[in-house]
Each structure stands twice: as C-alpha cells, then as structure tokens.
Amino acid sequence: MSVSLHATYFAGRLATTLGYARMPLDVLLRRIAAKSPLEASRRAAAQLAPVVVRCEALSSRSRLLPDTCLYRALARFALLRSRGADATFVLALPSGGRGDGHAWVEVDGAPWLEDEDLSSMHVTFCYPPAPARTFANPAQRRAP
C-alpha cells in the first residue's frame, strides 16, 4: 500500500503542476475535490503524513517538479481528497502586506504538516470556500 500511496502522491504532484499551467486555480481545485466522497479526515491525514514527508523530501532534490509551497499544497490537497479527507486548500498574504504569500492545506480546520509561522497571515483564498480569517495562534491549530 505504501508504494501505491507514494505513486499516487507523485502522480498528483505532476497532474496538479500540469493542470495549474492550463487552468485557473479554482477550476483545478474543483476538479480535484469532485473526485471522491469525504470520510474520516484525521485518520486519513495521519496515515498519509509519513508518505507525504518522504515524497516531499525526494521532490525537493528533483529538478523535474517545482518545489514551492503552492505546488506542495496542491499535491497535498489532491492526495488527501483522493483518500477521502476533508481537506481545504488555503492561500494567504502577510497581514502587513510585506513579505511572501504562502499556500498550505488544512484538515479539520488546522494546518496540516505545516512548519511556517502563520500568525501574521491573512487568508485571501481557500477551497472549498470558507469565511475569511487569520490565525491568532497557529501552534494550537496543528493537525497530525
């Protein structure tokens, strides 16, 4: 099963990279989200976490796929949704307007496998859509 999940991650990483080059982000996310019914999010996320960590370590050494937070978040979203997790794709900018934006995935409303400090981020886009919000204390909002 682990080999299959690794292959699914890399196939999703490639598909989302190519899809993002050809279609608007909201259309790509809608297509990904429509592929499977949702089930136990935390359990699915916990099972997928070690696979994603290994795959991203390999991906970061490859020059074949872009290695930015956007492409990692797209691949994470695709893998989580393919396994029935209720994941949310999030884009945000720093609240003060200075600095780089960031993309991540949430499971059950908490950032998943996220090391970035999100305390100064203002959410500008999420899929599926949710009310605008910022993270007052991201350390309390971590998912496994």
Number of C-alpha atoms within 10 A of each C-alpha: 6 11 9 8 17 18 14 17 23 18 15 21 26 17 16 24 18 12 17 18 11 10 11 10 15 15 12 18 22 12 12 20 23 11 13 13 12 16 13 12 18 17 12 18 27 14 16 21 16 14 18 22 12 11 17 19 11 10 17 14 10 11 8 9 16 15 14 11 16 20 19 23 24 26 26 29 28 27 26 29 24 20 20 19 25 23 27 26 22 23 19 20 19 18 14 9 11 8 9 9 17 19 20 24 26 24 23 17 13 19 24 23 20 19 10 10 11 21 14 17 21 20 22 14 17 20 17 14 11 11 7 10 11 16 16 12 12 17 15 10 15 17 17 15
